[in-house]
Each structure stands twice: as structure tokens, then as C-alpha cells.
């Protein structure tokens, strides 16, 4: 199995050492670079071997969010996962608007970090499950529903009912890629970037019910 090549960016050496020790136990991960500032992250982005950055937000000089935005523009092939203690919708939205592919809380379980790296490396997006309520509560749910097209509402309802992308595609006679596109668009419109959060939103809006 090909390993995902990672760079660790945090201004605390003890944090980087802890992450390295954790990642060494994962067969699919390899730490190939590290740094302690946003400036170092930007320089490391010139390394063609790096696939994923794990990056703190608050660092001396350029912040992790500004570094993520710079890297997303210069190296869109590199994925960035923000590691933070800030569990607020404002920080999450800022990270995603800067091009981050993931946002995780630093108190996450090792298994969650492993899952996040797999998802992001495969081109997906990951938010810590604990952020679902934060993101759902940070938007005006009544007004936001009006942002969705009829097709997006339908796909949201089916997702909330537990259907997979393939099952939805077959039911609606559209391609799986089209379903994924609609899901991505409705997530962007709602500022909710995980399925549990979408389910809660759909229930609150009356699009789905709790069995």
C-alpha cells in the first residue's frame, strides 16, 4: 500500500513529536517534513513529495490559515488538515474558505486522525464529528433551506434517510458523480460538511424523521 507523505506544522516541538510518534504506528502514513511556522509551511510546499499538511492555526508570523490559503493557491494538489483547539463555527468556516480539506480538534482520538488522513488523501473533506453541532447552530437554518434547489433538497432527504451515493443515483436515475456534486454544493450552501450534521439539519427542517 502506498503511503501518504505528510508534513507537520506546529510551533510546539512537543506537539510535533507526539504526532510523529502516533503516525509512525500507521502503515499508510509517512512523515517526511516538519516546521514550526506558517512561513516554513509555505517553503515546504515546494517539496513535490508532500501530499498532506497537518497544521496548527496560531503560530508566530504567518498563521496556519494564511499559510493554508497560500498553499492552496500555489499547490492545489496538496491537502491541508487544520489541527486546532478552537471548536467554533467561525474558525471552521475560515479554514474551509482558505482551502483546508479538514479541520480537527487537537483532543481527537488516534483512530479519528487516521480516518481523516485517509479521507483527505483520497480527495475528500473531513471535520471532527464534535463540530457537527457547532456548524449546525452557526447558521440560520430556516433561511438556508431556501438556498437549496429542489434536487438538492431531495438528495439531502435521501442522505438523511441513510441512503448511499450509489443508491441515490440509482433511485433518481442519475450518475453517482452528479449525486456527489449536488452533495458538495448543498454542503457549501449550508456550511455543514459532515453527514451527521446534514442528518440533524434535515430533521430540524422536517425533511427527515427519527425512526
Residue frames as a rotation matrix with the C-alpha (Angstrom) as fourth column:
UNK 1
0.574 0.819 0.000 0.00
0.819 -0.574 0.000 0.00
0.000 0.000 -1.000 0.00
UNK 2
-0.180 -0.625 0.760 1.35
0.550 -0.704 -0.449 3.43
0.815 0.338 0.470 -0.96
UNK 3
-0.222 0.019 -0.975 1.98
0.947 -0.233 -0.220 5.67
-0.232 -0.972 0.033 2.00
UNK 4
0.751 0.442 0.491 0.58
0.502 -0.865 0.012 9.17
0.430 0.237 -0.871 2.37
UNK 5
-0.297 -0.950 -0.095 3.51
0.865 -0.226 -0.448 11.57
0.404 -0.216 0.889 2.75
UNK 6
0.704 0.688 -0.173 2.90
0.655 -0.536 0.532 14.17
0.274 -0.489 -0.829 5.46
UNK 7
-0.486 -0.752 0.446 4.36
0.333 -0.631 -0.701 17.43
0.808 -0.192 0.557 6.74
UNK 8
0.279 0.532 -0.800 3.72
0.944 0.000 0.329 18.51
0.175 -0.847 -0.502 10.35
UNK 9
-0.428 -0.365 0.827 3.47
0.279 -0.923 -0.264 22.24
0.860 0.118 0.497 11.10
UNK 10
0.776 0.577 -0.254 3.18
0.436 -0.199 0.878 23.36
0.456 -0.792 -0.406 14.73
UNK 11
0.303 -0.700 0.646 5.23
-0.418 -0.707 -0.571 25.84
0.857 -0.097 -0.507 16.72
UNK 12
0.413 -0.163 0.896 5.48
-0.874 0.206 0.440 23.44
-0.256 -0.965 -0.057 19.66
UNK 13
-0.417 -0.699 -0.581 8.11
-0.807 0.579 -0.117 20.74
0.418 0.420 -0.805 19.22
UNK 14
-0.818 0.110 0.565 6.40
-0.332 0.711 -0.619 18.52
-0.470 -0.694 -0.545 21.78
UNK 15
0.278 0.960 -0.036 3.22
-0.502 0.113 -0.857 18.51
-0.819 0.256 0.513 19.68
UNK 16
0.362 -0.214 -0.907 5.14
-0.904 0.157 -0.397 17.58
0.227 0.964 -0.137 16.54
UNK 17
-0.731 -0.682 -0.004 6.97
-0.650 0.698 -0.301 14.82
0.209 -0.217 -0.953 18.39
UNK 18
-0.479 0.632 0.609 3.69
-0.324 0.518 -0.792 13.44
-0.816 -0.576 -0.044 19.70
UNK 19
0.557 0.694 -0.456 2.12
-0.659 0.035 -0.752 13.45
-0.506 0.719 0.477 16.25
UNK 20
-0.032 -0.661 -0.750 5.17
-0.911 0.329 -0.251 11.76
0.412 0.675 -0.612 14.73
UNK 21
-0.855 -0.280 0.436 5.08
-0.473 0.766 -0.436 9.03
-0.212 -0.579 -0.787 17.37
UNK 22
-0.034 0.944 0.329 1.40
-0.331 0.300 -0.895 8.49
-0.943 -0.139 0.302 16.67
UNK 23
0.623 0.318 -0.715 1.78
-0.740 -0.056 -0.670 8.44
-0.253 0.947 0.201 12.89
UNK 24
-0.429 -0.864 -0.263 4.72
-0.899 0.437 0.034 6.05
0.086 0.251 -0.964 12.97
UNK 25
-0.665 0.236 0.709 2.31
-0.190 0.864 -0.466 3.35
-0.722 -0.445 -0.529 14.08
UNK 26
0.481 0.871 -0.096 0.16
-0.259 0.037 -0.965 3.82
-0.837 0.489 0.244 10.96
UNK 27
-0.089 -0.569 0.817 1.25
0.581 0.637 0.507 1.76
-0.809 0.520 0.274 7.97
UNK 28
0.325 0.326 0.888 -0.23
0.944 -0.160 -0.287 4.14
0.049 0.932 -0.360 5.42
UNK 29
0.995 0.050 0.087 1.45
0.042 -0.995 0.093 7.33
0.092 -0.089 -0.992 6.74
UNK 30
0.164 -0.984 -0.075 4.97
0.982 0.170 -0.088 8.70
0.099 -0.059 0.993 6.49
UNK 31
0.880 0.042 -0.473 6.16
0.180 -0.951 0.251 12.00
-0.439 -0.306 -0.845 7.99
UNK 32
0.340 -0.770 0.539 8.74
0.929 0.185 -0.321 13.45
0.148 0.610 0.778 5.60
UNK 33
-0.498 -0.504 0.706 8.94
0.377 -0.859 -0.347 17.08
0.781 0.093 0.618 6.79
UNK 34
0.328 0.612 -0.720 8.09
0.943 -0.163 0.291 19.36
0.060 -0.774 -0.630 9.69
UNK 35
-0.510 -0.459 0.728 8.15
0.404 -0.875 -0.268 23.03
0.759 0.157 0.632 10.59
UNK 36
-0.456 0.246 -0.855 7.22
0.871 -0.075 -0.486 25.47
-0.183 -0.966 -0.180 13.31
UNK 37
-0.456 0.295 -0.840 5.63
-0.055 -0.951 -0.304 28.37
-0.888 -0.092 0.450 11.43
UNK 38
0.650 0.752 0.108 3.42
0.153 0.010 -0.988 29.34
-0.745 0.659 -0.108 8.53
UNK 39
0.454 -0.575 -0.680 6.47
-0.849 -0.511 -0.135 30.62
-0.270 0.639 -0.720 6.67
UNK 40
-0.611 -0.704 0.363 8.11
-0.586 0.710 0.391 27.21
-0.533 0.026 -0.846 6.94
UNK 41
-0.006 0.697 0.717 4.94
0.276 0.691 -0.669 25.55
-0.961 0.194 -0.196 5.67
UNK 42
0.827 0.316 -0.465 4.94
-0.286 -0.476 -0.832 27.77
-0.484 0.821 -0.303 2.59
UNK 43
-0.029 -0.918 -0.396 8.59
-0.982 -0.047 0.182 26.94
-0.186 0.395 -0.900 1.90
UNK 44
-0.615 -0.208 0.761 7.95
-0.266 0.963 0.048 23.22
-0.742 -0.173 -0.648 2.40
UNK 45
0.465 0.876 0.128 5.14
-0.101 0.196 -0.975 23.36
-0.879 0.441 0.180 -0.15
UNK 46
0.304 -0.454 -0.838 7.88
-0.947 -0.236 -0.216 23.48
-0.100 0.859 -0.502 -2.81
UNK 47
-0.704 -0.529 0.474 8.64
-0.523 0.838 0.159 19.85
-0.481 -0.136 -0.866 -1.92
UNK 48
-0.318 0.620 -0.717 6.86
-0.856 0.138 0.499 17.80
0.408 0.772 0.487 -4.61
UNK 49
-0.718 -0.026 -0.696 6.70
0.086 0.988 -0.126 14.73
0.691 -0.150 -0.707 -2.37
UNK 50
-0.923 0.385 -0.019 4.43
-0.044 -0.155 -0.987 16.25
-0.383 -0.910 0.160 0.28
UNK 51
-0.655 0.752 0.069 0.78
0.428 0.295 0.854 15.23
0.622 0.589 -0.516 -0.11
UNK 52
0.500 0.861 -0.095 -0.86
0.503 -0.200 0.841 16.36
0.705 -0.468 -0.533 3.15
UNK 53
-0.615 -0.576 0.539 -0.08
-0.133 -0.599 -0.790 19.08
0.778 -0.557 0.292 5.71
UNK 54
0.316 0.611 -0.726 -1.19
0.845 0.166 0.508 18.73
0.431 -0.774 -0.464 9.33
UNK 55
-0.535 -0.575 0.619 -1.12
0.425 -0.817 -0.391 22.35
0.731 0.054 0.681 10.51
UNK 56
-0.309 0.327 -0.893 -1.81
0.879 -0.261 -0.399 24.38
-0.364 -0.908 -0.207 13.63
UNK 57
0.584 0.563 0.585 -3.59
0.723 -0.689 -0.059 27.74
0.370 0.457 -0.809 13.38
UNK 58
0.981 -0.138 0.137 -1.92
-0.185 -0.875 0.447 30.01
0.058 -0.464 -0.884 15.95
UNK 59
0.403 -0.915 0.018 1.80
0.906 0.401 0.136 30.31
-0.132 -0.039 0.991 15.20
UNK 60
0.029 -0.471 -0.882 4.33
0.226 -0.856 0.465 33.16
-0.974 -0.212 0.082 15.19
UNK 61
-0.842 -0.375 -0.388 4.27
-0.236 -0.392 0.889 35.19
-0.486 0.840 0.242 11.97
UNK 62
-0.519 0.646 -0.560 2.00
-0.723 0.018 0.691 33.83
0.456 0.763 0.457 9.26
UNK 63
-0.113 0.567 0.816 -0.92
-0.812 0.421 -0.405 31.91
-0.572 -0.708 0.413 10.73
UNK 64
-0.702 -0.100 0.705 -1.82
0.126 0.957 0.261 28.39
-0.701 0.273 -0.659 9.72
UNK 65
0.357 0.910 0.209 -4.93
0.489 0.008 -0.872 29.68
-0.796 0.414 -0.442 7.95
UNK 66
0.616 -0.198 -0.762 -2.97
-0.585 -0.763 -0.275 32.19
-0.527 0.616 -0.586 5.86
UNK 67
-0.527 -0.848 0.048 -0.39
-0.643 0.436 0.630 29.52
-0.555 0.301 -0.775 5.07
UNK 68
-0.351 0.484 0.801 -3.15
0.426 0.845 -0.324 27.13
-0.834 0.228 -0.503 4.02
UNK 69
0.712 0.644 -0.278 -4.60
0.097 -0.483 -0.870 29.76
-0.695 0.593 -0.406 1.68
UNK 70
0.202 -0.740 -0.641 -1.18
-0.871 -0.435 0.228 30.37
-0.448 0.512 -0.733 0.11
UNK 71
-0.720 -0.503 0.478 -0.51
-0.307 0.849 0.431 26.66
-0.622 0.163 -0.766 -0.33
UNK 72
0.048 0.834 0.550 -3.97
0.443 0.476 -0.760 26.05
-0.895 0.280 -0.347 -1.78
UNK 73
0.789 0.223 -0.573 -3.26
-0.314 -0.655 -0.687 28.67
-0.528 0.722 -0.446 -4.44
UNK 74
0.072 -0.876 -0.477 0.31
-0.982 -0.146 0.120 27.61
-0.175 0.459 -0.871 -5.29
UNK 75
-0.890 -0.367 -0.269 -0.07
-0.401 0.912 0.084 23.84
0.214 0.183 -0.959 -4.79
UNK 76
-0.035 0.982 0.184 -3.76
-0.995 -0.052 0.087 22.88
0.095 -0.180 0.979 -5.03
UNK 77
0.191 0.049 -0.980 -2.72
-0.272 0.962 -0.005 19.22
0.943 0.268 0.197 -5.17
UNK 78
-0.826 -0.494 -0.271 -1.56
0.153 0.266 -0.952 19.42
0.542 -0.828 -0.144 -1.54
UNK 79
0.305 0.947 -0.103 -4.28
0.286 0.012 0.958 18.84
0.908 -0.321 -0.267 1.07
UNK 80
-0.719 -0.516 0.465 -4.24
-0.241 -0.443 -0.864 20.64
0.652 -0.733 0.194 4.43
UNK 81
0.269 0.725 -0.634 -5.81
0.616 0.376 0.692 19.41
0.740 -0.576 -0.346 7.66
UNK 82
-0.147 -0.246 0.958 -6.05
-0.482 -0.828 -0.286 22.10
0.864 -0.504 0.003 10.34
UNK 83
-0.075 0.061 -0.995 -5.42
0.769 0.639 -0.018 20.91
0.634 -0.767 -0.095 13.90
UNK 84
-0.478 -0.014 0.878 -6.84
-0.230 -0.963 -0.140 23.32
0.847 -0.269 0.457 16.48
UNK 85
-0.850 0.253 -0.463 -8.24
0.522 0.281 -0.805 23.76
-0.073 -0.926 -0.371 19.96
UNK 86
-0.769 0.557 -0.314 -10.86
-0.501 -0.830 -0.246 26.18
-0.397 -0.032 0.917 18.59
UNK 87
-0.744 0.587 0.319 -14.25
0.643 0.759 0.104 24.46
-0.181 0.282 -0.942 18.30
UNK 88
-0.171 0.679 -0.714 -16.15
0.007 -0.724 -0.690 27.39
-0.985 -0.122 0.119 16.82
UNK 89
0.533 0.497 0.684 -18.01
0.667 0.251 -0.702 27.75
-0.520 0.831 -0.198 13.56
UNK 90
0.886 -0.216 -0.411 -16.09
-0.347 -0.897 -0.275 30.93
-0.309 0.386 -0.869 12.72
UNK 91
-0.088 -0.993 0.082 -12.71
-0.699 0.120 0.705 29.18
-0.710 0.004 -0.704 12.74
UNK 92
-0.197 0.056 0.979 -14.03
0.391 0.920 0.026 26.21
-0.899 0.388 -0.203 10.79
UNK 93
0.796 0.554 0.245 -15.56
0.459 -0.287 -0.841 28.40
-0.396 0.781 -0.483 8.10
UNK 94
0.643 -0.635 -0.428 -12.37
-0.666 -0.740 0.098 30.44
-0.378 0.222 -0.899 7.83
UNK 95
-0.293 -0.790 0.539 -10.29
-0.355 0.613 0.705 27.27
-0.888 0.015 -0.460 7.47
UNK 96
0.054 0.395 0.917 -12.53
0.674 0.664 -0.325 25.89
-0.737 0.635 -0.230 4.73
UNK 97
0.945 0.303 -0.123 -12.59
0.137 -0.709 -0.691 29.23
-0.297 0.637 -0.712 2.91
UNK 98
0.312 -0.917 -0.249 -8.78
-0.795 -0.396 0.460 29.16
-0.521 0.054 -0.852 2.95
UNK 99
0.241 -0.154 -0.958 -8.83
-0.823 0.492 -0.286 25.84
0.515 0.857 -0.008 1.13
UNK 100
-0.640 -0.451 0.622 -8.31
-0.733 0.602 -0.318 23.45
-0.231 -0.659 -0.716 4.04
UNK 101
-0.337 0.484 -0.807 -9.62
-0.448 0.672 0.590 19.94
0.828 0.561 -0.010 3.34
UNK 102
0.140 0.374 -0.917 -10.04
0.617 0.691 0.377 19.08
0.774 -0.619 -0.134 7.00
UNK 103
-0.160 -0.143 0.977 -10.48
-0.630 -0.747 -0.213 20.60
0.760 -0.650 0.030 10.45
UNK 104
0.249 0.161 -0.955 -9.81
0.446 0.856 0.260 18.56
0.860 -0.491 0.142 13.58
UNK 105
0.782 0.017 0.623 -9.69
-0.519 -0.535 0.667 19.27
0.344 -0.845 -0.410 17.28
UNK 106
-0.154 -0.984 -0.087 -6.40
-0.718 0.171 -0.674 18.51
0.679 -0.041 -0.733 19.00
UNK 107
-0.403 0.048 0.914 -8.12
-0.801 0.465 -0.377 16.27
-0.443 -0.884 -0.149 21.54
UNK 108
0.432 0.592 -0.680 -9.14
-0.864 0.487 -0.125 13.83
0.257 0.642 0.722 18.78
UNK 109
0.609 -0.176 0.773 -8.67
-0.242 0.887 0.392 10.09
-0.755 -0.426 0.498 19.17
UNK 110
-0.485 -0.872 -0.067 -5.83
-0.391 0.147 0.908 8.46
-0.782 0.467 -0.413 17.20
UNK 111
-0.435 0.377 0.817 -8.36
0.690 0.723 0.034 6.50
-0.578 0.579 -0.575 15.16
UNK 112
0.673 0.704 -0.227 -10.03
0.429 -0.621 -0.656 9.75
-0.603 0.344 -0.720 14.10
UNK 113
0.199 -0.694 -0.691 -6.73
-0.595 -0.646 0.478 11.19
-0.779 0.316 -0.542 12.86
UNK 114
-0.717 -0.459 0.524 -6.09
0.053 0.714 0.698 8.04
-0.695 0.529 -0.487 10.84
UNK 115
0.028 0.829 0.559 -9.55
0.853 0.271 -0.446 8.24
-0.521 0.489 -0.699 9.28
UNK 116
0.696 0.241 -0.676 -9.17
0.015 -0.947 -0.321 11.93
-0.718 0.213 -0.663 8.48
UNK 117
-0.261 -0.884 -0.387 -5.86
-0.549 -0.194 0.813 11.41
-0.794 0.425 -0.435 6.70
UNK 118
-0.655 0.070 0.752 -7.31
0.484 0.803 0.347 8.57
-0.580 0.591 -0.560 4.61
UNK 119
0.366 0.916 0.166 -10.34
0.771 -0.198 -0.606 10.63
-0.522 0.349 -0.778 3.59
UNK 120
0.636 -0.155 -0.756 -8.43
-0.255 -0.967 -0.016 13.81
-0.728 0.203 -0.655 2.78
UNK 121
-0.468 -0.884 -0.002 -5.66
-0.354 0.185 0.917 11.98
-0.810 0.430 -0.399 0.90
UNK 122
-0.539 0.351 0.766 -8.36
0.703 0.688 0.179 10.37
-0.464 0.635 -0.618 -1.25
UNK 123
-0.832 0.145 0.535 -9.75
0.306 -0.684 0.662 13.79
0.462 0.715 0.525 -2.18
UNK 124
0.157 0.961 -0.225 -12.46
0.748 0.033 0.663 14.08
0.645 -0.273 -0.714 0.44
UNK 125
-0.256 -0.127 0.958 -13.17
-0.382 -0.897 -0.221 16.54
0.888 -0.423 0.181 3.22
UNK 126
-0.054 0.180 -0.982 -13.16
0.712 0.696 0.088 15.83
0.700 -0.695 -0.166 6.95
UNK 127
-0.140 0.047 0.989 -14.43
-0.598 -0.800 -0.047 17.67
0.789 -0.598 0.140 10.01
UNK 128
-0.981 -0.189 -0.037 -14.26
-0.072 0.541 -0.838 16.34
0.178 -0.820 -0.544 13.56
UNK 129
-0.341 0.915 -0.217 -17.68
0.634 0.395 0.665 14.87
0.694 0.089 -0.714 14.44
UNK 130
-0.255 0.201 -0.946 -17.75
0.901 -0.305 -0.308 17.12
-0.350 -0.931 -0.104 17.51
UNK 131
-0.893 -0.157 -0.421 -18.05
0.033 -0.957 0.288 20.10
-0.449 0.243 0.860 15.17
UNK 132
-0.667 0.678 0.309 -21.37
0.626 0.284 0.727 18.97
0.405 0.678 -0.614 13.70
UNK 133
0.276 0.805 -0.526 -23.48
0.958 -0.277 0.080 20.77
-0.081 -0.525 -0.847 16.32
UNK 134
-0.244 -0.464 -0.852 -21.24
0.403 -0.847 0.346 23.83
-0.882 -0.259 0.393 16.19
UNK 135
-0.984 -0.173 0.040 -21.68
0.099 -0.345 0.933 24.20
-0.147 0.922 0.357 12.45
UNK 136
-0.396 0.908 0.135 -25.41
0.784 0.258 0.564 23.47
0.478 0.329 -0.814 12.52
UNK 137
0.309 0.533 -0.788 -26.02
0.897 -0.438 0.056 26.07
-0.315 -0.724 -0.613 15.23
UNK 138
-0.447 -0.619 -0.646 -23.94
0.392 -0.785 0.480 28.74
-0.804 -0.039 0.593 13.50
UNK 139
-0.975 0.133 0.177 -26.35
0.123 -0.336 0.934 29.21
0.184 0.932 0.312 10.58
UNK 140
-0.423 0.905 -0.033 -29.91
-0.732 -0.363 -0.576 30.40
-0.534 -0.219 0.816 10.17
UNK 141
-0.814 -0.012 0.581 -31.45
0.168 0.952 0.255 27.06
-0.556 0.305 -0.773 9.30
UNK 142
0.212 0.973 0.086 -34.77
0.446 -0.018 -0.895 28.45
-0.869 0.228 -0.438 8.11
UNK 143
0.570 -0.042 -0.820 -33.25
-0.563 -0.747 -0.353 30.87
-0.598 0.663 -0.450 5.62
UNK 144
-0.450 -0.888 -0.088 -30.57
-0.684 0.280 0.673 28.44
-0.574 0.364 -0.734 4.49
UNK 145
-0.280 0.401 0.872 -33.08
0.378 0.881 -0.284 25.86
-0.883 0.250 -0.398 3.26
UNK 146
0.742 0.621 -0.252 -34.22
0.069 -0.445 -0.893 28.35
-0.667 0.646 -0.373 0.64
UNK 147
0.074 -0.813 -0.578 -30.72
-0.825 -0.376 0.423 28.30
-0.561 0.445 -0.698 -0.83
UNK 148
-0.654 -0.355 0.668 -31.16
-0.085 0.912 0.401 24.69
-0.752 0.206 -0.627 -1.96
UNK 149
-0.571 0.459 -0.680 -32.60
-0.776 -0.031 0.631 23.61
0.268 0.888 0.374 -5.29
UNK 150
0.507 0.837 0.205 -35.39
-0.862 0.496 0.103 21.02
-0.016 -0.229 0.973 -5.34
UNK 151
0.591 -0.366 -0.719 -32.90
-0.094 0.854 -0.511 18.36
0.802 0.369 0.470 -6.42
UNK 152
-0.514 -0.842 0.164 -30.54
-0.230 -0.049 -0.972 19.26
0.826 -0.538 -0.169 -3.58
UNK 153
-0.210 0.533 0.820 -33.38
-0.978 -0.096 -0.187 19.06
-0.021 -0.841 0.541 -1.06
UNK 154
0.779 0.529 -0.336 -34.28
-0.567 0.823 -0.018 15.64
0.267 0.205 0.942 -2.41
UNK 155
0.198 -0.803 -0.562 -30.70
0.075 0.584 -0.808 14.39
0.977 0.117 0.176 -2.13
UNK 156
-0.605 -0.363 0.709 -30.41
-0.615 -0.354 -0.705 15.85
0.507 -0.862 -0.009 1.38
UNK 157
0.282 0.811 0.513 -33.56
-0.958 0.269 0.101 13.97
-0.057 -0.520 0.852 2.43
UNK 158
0.833 0.034 -0.553 -32.28
-0.212 0.942 -0.261 10.69
0.512 0.334 0.791 0.98
UNK 159
-0.250 -0.965 -0.075 -28.88
-0.104 0.104 -0.989 11.13
0.963 -0.240 -0.126 2.63
UNK 160
-0.470 0.128 0.874 -30.62
-0.857 -0.303 -0.417 11.76
0.211 -0.944 0.252 5.95
UNK 161
0.634 0.758 0.154 -32.60
-0.772 0.631 0.075 8.55
-0.040 -0.166 0.985 5.45
UNK 162
0.263 -0.650 0.713 -29.33
-0.410 0.593 0.693 6.64
-0.873 -0.475 -0.111 5.27
UNK 163
0.929 0.109 0.354 -29.05
0.252 0.514 -0.820 6.02
-0.271 0.851 0.450 1.54
UNK 164
-0.036 -0.999 0.026 -25.61
0.511 0.004 0.860 5.75
-0.859 0.045 0.510 -0.06
UNK 165
-0.323 -0.179 -0.929 -24.43
-0.575 -0.742 0.343 7.74
-0.751 0.646 0.137 -3.07
UNK 166
-0.988 -0.087 -0.129 -24.90
-0.156 0.609 0.778 4.71
0.011 0.788 -0.615 -5.32
UNK 167
-0.530 0.848 -0.008 -28.41
0.794 0.494 -0.354 4.03
-0.297 -0.194 -0.935 -4.02
UNK 168
0.048 0.519 -0.853 -29.45
0.100 -0.853 -0.513 7.65
-0.994 -0.061 -0.092 -4.53
UNK 169
-0.626 -0.369 -0.687 -28.02
-0.611 -0.314 0.726 7.64
-0.484 0.875 -0.029 -8.05
UNK 170
-0.957 0.281 0.068 -29.98
0.275 0.816 0.509 4.51
0.087 0.506 -0.858 -8.94
UNK 171
-0.265 0.915 -0.305 -33.20
0.770 0.011 -0.637 5.83
-0.580 -0.404 -0.707 -7.41
UNK 172
0.267 0.344 -0.900 -33.00
-0.059 -0.927 -0.371 9.17
-0.962 0.152 -0.227 -9.21
UNK 173
0.653 -0.061 0.755 -31.57
0.698 0.436 -0.568 7.73
-0.294 0.898 0.327 -12.45
UNK 174
0.860 -0.507 0.055 -28.52
-0.446 -0.801 -0.399 9.99
0.246 0.319 -0.915 -12.35
UNK 175
0.271 -0.842 -0.466 -24.80
0.174 0.519 -0.837 9.28
0.947 0.146 0.288 -12.09
UNK 176
0.504 -0.190 -0.842 -23.01
0.861 0.181 0.475 8.86
0.062 -0.965 0.255 -8.77
UNK 177
-0.608 -0.789 0.088 -20.79
0.789 -0.612 -0.045 11.78
0.090 0.042 0.995 -9.77
UNK 178
-0.336 0.581 0.741 -23.85
0.077 -0.767 0.637 14.01
0.939 0.271 0.214 -10.15
UNK 179
0.702 0.566 -0.432 -25.03
0.428 0.149 0.891 13.00
0.569 -0.811 -0.137 -6.68
UNK 180
0.078 -0.779 -0.622 -21.59
0.987 -0.026 0.157 13.84
-0.138 -0.626 0.767 -5.26
UNK 181
-0.717 -0.312 0.624 -21.65
0.491 -0.861 0.135 17.22
0.495 0.403 0.770 -7.00
UNK 182
0.183 0.876 0.446 -25.07
0.008 -0.455 0.890 18.07
0.983 -0.160 -0.090 -5.55
UNK 183
0.683 0.042 -0.730 -23.96
0.687 0.304 0.660 16.91
0.250 -0.952 0.179 -2.09
UNK 184
-0.380 -0.904 -0.195 -20.84
0.925 -0.376 -0.061 19.09
-0.018 -0.204 0.979 -2.25
UNK 185
-0.602 0.198 0.774 -22.89
0.212 -0.894 0.394 22.09
0.770 0.401 0.496 -3.38
UNK 186
0.503 0.858 0.100 -25.51
0.099 -0.172 0.980 21.72
0.858 -0.484 -0.172 -0.66
UNK 187
0.377 -0.473 -0.796 -22.79
0.926 0.220 0.307 21.31
0.030 -0.853 0.521 1.97
UNK 188
-0.706 -0.661 0.254 -21.21
0.672 -0.739 -0.053 24.56
0.223 0.133 0.966 0.80
UNK 189
-0.278 0.683 0.676 -24.57
0.012 -0.701 0.713 26.35
0.960 0.206 0.187 0.86
UNK 190
0.729 0.660 -0.181 -25.43
0.127 0.130 0.983 25.10
0.672 -0.740 0.011 4.35
UNK 191
-0.007 -0.829 0.559 -21.92
-0.780 -0.346 -0.522 25.38
0.626 -0.439 -0.644 5.84
UNK 192
0.520 0.134 0.844 -22.31
-0.661 0.689 0.298 21.79
-0.542 -0.712 0.446 7.07
UNK 193
0.123 -0.632 -0.765 -19.51
-0.942 0.168 -0.291 19.50
0.312 0.756 -0.575 5.98
UNK 194
-0.934 -0.341 0.108 -20.27
-0.357 0.903 -0.238 16.11
-0.016 -0.260 -0.965 7.51
UNK 195
-0.538 0.753 -0.377 -23.15
0.042 0.471 0.881 13.66
0.842 0.459 -0.285 7.08
UNK 196
-0.400 0.430 -0.809 -24.20
0.911 0.278 -0.303 13.60
0.095 -0.859 -0.503 10.79
UNK 197
-0.756 0.084 -0.649 -24.57
0.140 -0.948 -0.286 17.37
-0.639 -0.307 0.705 10.63
UNK 198
-0.827 0.472 -0.306 -26.68
-0.457 -0.247 0.854 17.08
0.328 0.846 0.420 7.47
UNK 199
-0.479 0.659 -0.580 -28.92
0.550 0.740 0.386 14.50
0.684 -0.134 -0.718 9.15
UNK 200
-0.483 0.266 -0.834 -29.51
0.769 -0.325 -0.550 16.79
-0.418 -0.907 -0.048 12.14
UNK 201
-0.858 0.131 -0.497 -30.24
-0.280 -0.930 0.239 19.68
-0.430 0.345 0.834 9.81
UNK 202
-0.746 0.583 -0.321 -32.71
-0.186 0.281 0.942 17.63
0.639 0.762 -0.101 7.75
UNK 203
-0.391 0.601 -0.698 -34.55
0.851 0.524 -0.026 16.50
0.350 -0.604 -0.716 10.89
UNK 204
-0.585 0.117 -0.802 -34.76
0.465 -0.761 -0.451 20.07
-0.664 -0.637 0.391 12.20
UNK 205
-0.810 0.245 -0.533 -36.18
-0.529 -0.696 0.485 21.18
-0.252 0.675 0.694 8.85
UNK 206
0.085 0.910 0.406 -38.72
-0.514 0.389 -0.764 18.36
-0.853 -0.144 0.501 8.72
UNK 207
0.109 -0.118 -0.987 -37.14
-0.977 0.173 -0.128 16.76
0.186 0.978 -0.097 5.66
UNK 208
-0.321 -0.224 -0.920 -36.47
-0.081 0.975 -0.209 13.55
0.944 0.007 -0.330 7.57
UNK 209
0.561 0.568 0.602 -37.73
-0.686 -0.087 0.722 11.99
0.463 -0.819 0.340 10.76
UNK 210
-0.588 -0.706 0.395 -36.24
-0.803 0.453 -0.387 9.97
0.094 -0.545 -0.833 13.59
UNK 211
-0.119 0.545 -0.830 -37.43
-0.275 0.785 0.555 6.36
0.954 0.294 0.056 13.38
